Amino acid sequence: MRANAFDVIVRGEGIAALLAATDCARVGLRVALISSDWPDSGFASEAATVPASEARLFASAWGGVVESLCAELDVEFRIERSTPGGESILGIPGSPLSTPIRRVLGNGGAARAYADRLRPLLSIGEEFNLAALVGSRLGNATLEKLVRPAVLAELACAPEDVDLRDVAPGLVQAMSRVGSLSLGVLEMAAQDSSTIARVYPAGGLRALELSAERHAEFFAVHRSAAAVPGLLAHRELNLGKPVYSQALHVGVPRAREEARELWRSILSEPDYTPIGPVDLEQ
């Protein structure tokens, strides 16, 4: 068996790529994970802990998916339920005139955000960049005081780098039906309260990453930097789009579904014999 030959190469960064690679390795395929973020230094050791300096605040307002992820990766977490009037998705308020929101935005900023409900339904348009959409429809105060801090905590990026269709497709659909961002938040909350339940993993996002690395190491996923030459694979899975590393609640399920389709396809090929199965005793 060639040391640089694999059944699957997964390309991508973050938890979604780690879990997709691990899912392929679980069924016995020989898997390499290629990431530009990680040097060839191996995975986190089993005894690794999260230094306080690395345990940045991570809160996801998509309770159902992130709660299940924490349970799978054996990371403790706490859940905060939104109080009436405080409902939000990515910082977008469901009730702009509520007391909790007015405390943050002030009366003028809250009134500006509420004015979005008074615009004609057909004015929704085709703008899906989160910063541009919030700024134009809810005002700069909502963007800077509510949305920007929430997006930094939940997605670790700026709202200018977020396409709402990627991270909150349900909100896009709800917004199109009801005609405003804030009413879209309330409609989503009514359909599934977990979308506005905030999940705080103990140790932050880094704790989830370390646990996902340990799972990948256990199933013998090979880890390499993007610059390593000569790696060969029967099939590749490219998870390089921002959605896979930005939004756990969207990126992780999507990446794992693509991984499932890939390994099922490989195992059903009549003319291909996988390099695996991996010997976990070795």
N, C-alpha and C positions, 0 to 999 in steps of 0.2 A: 504494500500500500504506500503510495507516494505521500510524503509528509505534507505536501502542499496541495493535495487533491481533496475535494469535498463534494458531498452531495448537494449542499446548499450553501451559498454565500448570502448573508443578509447585510445590506448596507444601510446604515442609519445611526442616529444618536438617541440616547435616552431610554426610558423605561419601555416604550412601545417596541423598539428594536430588540432590546434584551429579551422581552417576553416572547416575541415572535421567533427569535432564534432558539430559545429554550423549548418552545412548543414543537419545533421541527426536530430538535434533538431528542425529545421525549419518546418519539416513535422509532428511534434507532438510526436516524440519519446523521451523517457526519457534517457538522455545521461550523462555519466560520462567521464571525461577526466583525465587520469592517467599519471602523468609525474614525473620523478625522479628529474627534475630540479626545480619544484615548490612546496613549502610547502603548507599546508592547511591554507592559509591566505586570501582566496578570490581573486577576480579579481581586476584589477585596477579600481579605481573610475572614474566616468564620468568626473570629473574635473582634472584628473591626467594629468600632463604635463611631458615633457621629460627633465630632468636635463641636463645641458650642458655636464656634465661629462659622461653621458650615451649615448649621441647622437653621437656615433662613426660614422665615415664616412662609408656610405654604397652606393656603386655604382654598379648597375647591367648593364651589356652590352647586356641584352636581353630585349630591349625596349618594345616590344608588350605585353608580359605577365606581366612584372612588372608595366608598365604604367596602365594596366587594374586593377591590384591589388591595386595600389594606389588610383585609382578612386573609386573602390568599398569600400575601407576602409576610404575614405574621408581624405586622407593624401596628402597635397600639394607636388608637385615634379617639378623638372626641367629636361629637356632633353638636352644632348649635342650630336651633330652629329659629327661623325669622319670626319676629313679632309682627302682628298686624300693622301695616303701614311701612314696614321695613323691608318688604320683599324686593329682591333685586337679582338680576342675572348679569354677570360681568360688570357690576356696578350700576347698571341701568335700573333706575327705580321704577317699581310698579305703581307707587302712589306718590307722585311728586309733591303734593301739597300736605302730606302727612307730617306730623310733628318731628319724627326722627330725620326726615329728609330736609325739612326747613331749617333744622338746627345746623345742618352741614352747608346747605346751599344759600341760606338766607332767603328772605321772602321774595326778592327779585329773581334770584336764580331758580327758585322753586316754581314761580309763576312762568318763567321762560320755559322750563321743562314741561309744565302742564300744557302750554300753548300748542304743543305738538298734537294733542288730542283734537284741537279745533281745526286742523288742516284737512283739506279734502282727502278722501280715501285714495284717489288716483294720484296724489302727490308723493306716494311712497317712492317711486322712481327705481333706478337700478344701481344705486350707490350701496356697496356692501363693505367698504373699508370702515372698520369700526370707529376710528377717530373722526373721519369725515362725516359719517352718518350721525354720530352722536352730536358733534359740533353743530351741524346744520339743523338738526331736528330738536335737540334738547338744550343746546347752548353750551358755551365754553365752561361755565361753572360746573355743570354736570360732568363734562369731559374731564376736567382737571381735578375736581374734588372727589368724585365718586368712581368714574370709570377707570381712570389711569391707575390709581392705587389698587383697585380690584384686579385689573388685568395683570399688573406686575406680580401680585400675590398668587393669582391662579394660573397664569400662563408664562410667567417669567419673561415678559416682553412688553413692548409698548403697544398701545392701541393702534398706532399707525401701521404696525406690522401684522394686523389681524384682519382676516376676511371673515365676516360674520357667518357666511355660508359654511365655512369649515368648522368653526368652533361652536356654533349654536344654530344649526339648520332648522331646528324646531321653532326658534324665535323668529327667524326670517319668515317662515310660513305663517306663524301666528300674526306677525306684524302685517303681512299682506292681507290677512282676513279682516283684522279689526282696524287697521289704518293708522296705528301709532305704536311706537316702541314700548311705552309704559303699559298700555293695555295688552300688548303681546306678552309682557312679563307676567301679568296677572292671569292671563289665559293659560300660559304654560304651568304656572303654579297651581291653578285649579285642576289641571289634568294630571299633574304628577308633582306632589309636594317635595319630592326628593331633589328636584332641580334647583330649589332655593334653600336647601339644607346645607350648611357649610360643614365641611369635614376638615379637621386639623390632625394630620398624622403626627405622632410624637417624634420629634427629630426633624420634622419638615420633609421636603422633597428628597433631601439627601438620604434620609433613612429608607425611603422606598427604593431609591436607586441602589443602595448597598445591598438590600435584601434581594432585589432582582439580579444583581451581579452574583450573589452567592448561589441562587437557583441555577443560573447559567453555568457557573463553575461546576456544580454538582453533576449536571448532565453533559459535561465535557465539551461545552461550546468553546471553540478556539477563538481567541480575540486577537485582532491585528489592527495596526494603524493603516490608514488609507494608502500610505506611500509604499507599503511592502509589495514588491513585485513577485510575479510568478505563481500567484494563487490560482488554482483551477477549480471550476465548479460545474456540475451538471446543470444546475439551475441557479438563478439569482433572484433575490427579492429586494427591490429598491424601496426603502422607506425614507427617502431623503426630503420629502415635502415637509414644510414647516408644521403642518397639522399633526404629524406624528410625534413631534417633540414639544409642541406647544400645549396641546389640549389633551390631557389624559383621558377625559371622559369620551372623547371622539377618537383620538389617535390610537389608544390601546385596543379597543374593540375592533377597529378597522384593520389594524396591523395583524392582530391575531386571526381574524377571519381570512385575510390574504395568506397568512402562513398555513392555515388549515387547508385552504384550497390547493396550495402549492404541494404540501406533503402528500395529500391524497392523490394528486395528479402523478407525483413521482412514483408512489407505491403501486399505482395502477398501470404503469408503463410495462408492457410485456417484454420489451427488449432491453430493459435497463435493470441491472442488479446493483442496489445501493452499496456503497462502501461500508456503511455500518452493518450490523448494529454496534453501538458503542458498548464497550465492556466497562460497566460501572465499578467493577471490582479492581480494575487496574489502577 
